[in-house]
Amino acid sequence: MTIPSGNDYQFSGYDASTRQMISTFHATRERHLVLPILSGVCFYFLPKENQTLKPDSPLEELLGAVKECGSLTLVEFLLAVEEAMRVEFSDAEMRSIRNAGEFLALIDSKIALPTTPPQE
């Protein structure tokens, strides 16, 4: 088994497809990758022993199943999304989300913000 190096280690528990999409997203910030990455991250947090959903299930169903896992899992999921998307959510933003569409819109607004290049 090869241990991932650097920041890739935090994503090592995800399936290969999700890891690849996260890596590509970090390099390109391509918006079309957001939904499949979110689905992959949701699927990762679902209990494996009673799995009725699939990674390509509707995002609304995946998010609902993650919420049913409890508040700790939900917090871990939100932190994982922040890491995967390289964004930060405020508490107020998280409390205001009512459905998958609003969550996607919030992420889209965060990734659309210009980033300042590092100072040399």
C-alpha positions in Angstrom: 0.0 0.0 0.0 1.3 3.4 -1.0 0.7 6.2 1.6 -0.3 9.4 -0.2 2.0 12.3 0.3 1.4 15.9 1.3 -2.2 17.2 1.4 -3.5 14.2 -0.7 -3.4 12.1 2.5 -6.5 13.8 3.8 -8.5 12.5 0.8 -7.1 9.0 0.9 -10.3 7.4 2.3 -12.4 8.6 -0.7 -12.8 6.4 -3.8 -10.3 6.8 -6.6 -12.7 8.8 -8.8 -13.5 11.3 -6.1 -9.8 11.7 -5.2 -9.0 12.4 -8.9 -11.8 14.9 -9.3 -10.6 16.8 -6.1 -7.0 16.9 -7.5 -8.3 18.2 -10.8 -10.5 20.7 -9.1 -7.6 22.0 -7.0 -5.6 22.5 -10.2 -8.4 24.0 -12.4 -11.3 25.1 -10.3 -13.7 23.7 -12.9 -17.2 24.1 -11.7 -18.6 21.0 -13.3 -16.6 18.9 -10.8 -18.4 20.4 -7.7 -21.4 18.1 -7.9 -19.6 14.8 -8.4 -17.1 15.8 -5.7 -19.9 16.6 -3.2 -21.6 13.3 -4.0 -18.4 11.4 -3.5 -17.7 13.1 -0.1 -21.3 12.5 1.0 -21.0 8.8 0.0 -17.8 8.5 2.1 -19.7 9.6 5.3 -22.6 7.3 4.9 -22.6 4.1 7.0 -21.4 1.2 4.9 -23.4 -1.5 6.7 -26.8 -0.3 5.5 -25.9 1.2 2.2 -29.0 1.8 0.0 -27.7 4.9 -1.8 -25.1 5.0 -4.5 -22.5 7.7 -5.3 -24.6 8.8 -8.2 -27.8 9.1 -6.2 -29.4 12.5 -6.2 -27.4 15.0 -4.0 -30.6 15.9 -2.0 -30.9 12.2 -0.9 -27.2 11.9 -0.1 -27.2 15.1 1.9 -30.3 14.0 3.8 -28.7 10.7 4.6 -25.6 12.5 5.9 -27.8 14.7 8.1 -29.5 11.6 9.6 -26.1 10.3 10.7 -26.0 12.9 13.5 -24.5 16.3 14.2 -20.9 15.1 14.6 -20.9 13.4 11.2 -22.5 16.5 9.7 -19.8 18.7 11.1 -17.1 16.3 9.8 -18.8 16.3 6.4 -18.9 20.1 6.2 -15.2 20.3 7.1 -14.4 17.7 4.5 -16.3 19.7 1.9 -14.4 22.9 2.9 -11.1 21.0 2.4 -12.1 19.4 -0.9 -13.4 22.7 -2.3 -10.8 24.9 -0.6 -13.5 27.2 0.8 -14.7 28.2 4.2 -18.2 28.4 5.5 -19.4 30.7 8.3 -21.7 29.3 11.0 -24.4 31.7 9.7 -24.0 30.4 6.1 -24.3 26.8 7.3 -27.4 27.5 9.4 -29.1 29.3 6.4 -28.9 26.3 4.0 -32.2 24.5 3.5 -31.6 22.2 0.5 -29.0 20.9 -1.9 -29.5 23.7 -4.4 -28.7 26.3 -1.8 -25.6 24.4 -0.7 -24.4 24.2 -4.3 -25.1 27.9 -4.8 -23.1 28.7 -1.7 -20.2 26.7 -2.9 -20.4 28.2 -6.3 -20.3 31.7 -4.8 -17.2 30.8 -2.8 -15.3 29.3 -5.8 -16.3 32.2 -8.0 -14.5 34.6 -5.7 -11.1 35.7 -7.1 -8.1 34.5 -5.2 -5.1 36.6 -4.4 -1.8 35.1 -5.7 0.7 34.5 -2.9 3.2 37.3 -2.3 6.8 36.5 -3.1 
